[in-house]
Amino acid sequence: MTATDLRPEDTPFAPLDWGFVLGAASIWGGSFLFMAIGLDAFEPGVVTLLRVGFGALALVLLPGARRSVPREDLPKIALLGITWMALPLTLFPIAQQWIDSSVAGMLNAAMPLLTVLISWLIFHTPTGPRRLFGVAVGLVGILLIGVPEASTAGTNAVGVGLVVLAVASYGVAVNIAGPLQQRHGSLPVIVRALAVATVLTLPYGIVGIPDSTFAWDSLIACFIVGAGGTGVAFVFAASLTGRVGAVRASLVTYVIPVISIVLGVVFRDETVTIAAIVGTGVILLGAFLSSRVE
């Protein structure tokens, strides 16, 4: 098999691919902290609306985002707007009313496992044993982090369930995003999906305005998580998905707990255990194994 015969799922990671992984993971790892700051003043619906709205505004300014997309792919882009943005980005702020930002980031790392299962069961994506073993190793690291940290933080079961549902939605979305990005590029797809998400989250955002208060730090945090986390990071992730496939693109979430734990401890006085530190190393090992060519 020559290099030109390889599918995206079979090609080795290039330096640019690792750059997309670290860039998206750093931005999304910080997004849990910024959402927590946003929730200090705003209701969850307002945080979500500001996040997707700022993300859409940031990307629509880029010339590449305004390239046309064939009409037959618009329903898939609308579905992407629901599964990658409107639904999960609504669930996360709700969940973070009951769980710490670091815990939300750690639970988010379950995405590779759910992506593998969804890719296999729904999208019939071939997944070799080495990648499955890497995901299994990463899952051990997730348990090492999540179980003691969740107990220490007094995590509410409802919050945990909402994050798991949001992560499952991501697992569906990355499978939809890959082929669309390969055909049309990241920017046109993401900006249209964000437009759909903005319309869908508008009613919930409006409902939350009366119970919110205004604070500049919360507004700035929502801008950062919107323009960065919902704008730039989505482009990184969509580009990575197009280059290496949906399953391996989900490795971004292996690095997110590292960022979310550090920021939660430094800026929110959240706690972290030795098991979480060990688990972080195990997760990174799983990311390495899952990224290797079969």
C-alpha positions, 0 to 999 in steps of 0.5 A: 500500500502506497502513501496515496492509498492510505485512508486518513485513519491509517496515516501517521500523525504529522507535526501539524496534526499534533499542533492541532491536537495541542491547540484545540485541547489547550483552548477547550481545556481552558473553556471549562474555567471560562464557563465557570467564570461566565456562570458567576453572573450569567444563567447557563442559557446566556453563557451558551448563547454568548459562546456560540454567538461570539464563535460565529461572529469570529469566524464569519469575519474570515473570507474562507468562511463565506465560501459556498456549500452545496445545498444537498449538504446543508441538512448534514451541516444543520445536524452538525450544528445540533450535535457538535454545538447547540446540544452539548454547549447547552448541557455543559453550563447546566452541568457546571452548576453542580460540578467543578470545571476540572471535573467537567474537563476530566469527564469530557475525556470519555469522548474517545471511547464513545467516539469509537463505539459510535463510529463502529455501531452507527457509522461502521468505521473500521477500528483496529486492535491497536487503536482500541487498546490505546483507547482502553489504556486512556479509559484507565487513566480517565478512571484514575482521574475521574473517580477520586476527583469526582468523590472529592468534589462532591459531584452531583450525579445529574451534572455527570450525566449531562456531561456524558450526554454532551460527550456522546453528542460530540462522538456523533458530531465528529463522524459527521464533520470529517467528510464535510470538512474534506469536501468543503474545508473547515471554515464554511462548514463550522460557520454555518453550523454555528449559525444553526446553533445560534438560532437554536440556543437563542430562546434559552438564552433570552429566557435566562437574561432576567435572572442574570446579572452583568459582570465584565469578567463574565462577559469577557470569559464568554467572549474568550470561550466563544471566539476561541473555544467555539471558533478557533478550536472547532476549526482546529478539530475539524481540520484534524478530523479531515486529516486523521479521521474521526476516531483519532481526532477525538484524542484531543480530549485526552489532553483536555483534563491536563489543562482543566485540572491545572486551571481549576486548581490555580484559579478556582481552588479546586482539588486534585489527587495523586491518582489524577496525576498518575491518570494524566500520564496514563491518558497521554500514553493512551493518546500516543498508542491510539495515534499510531498506524495499525 
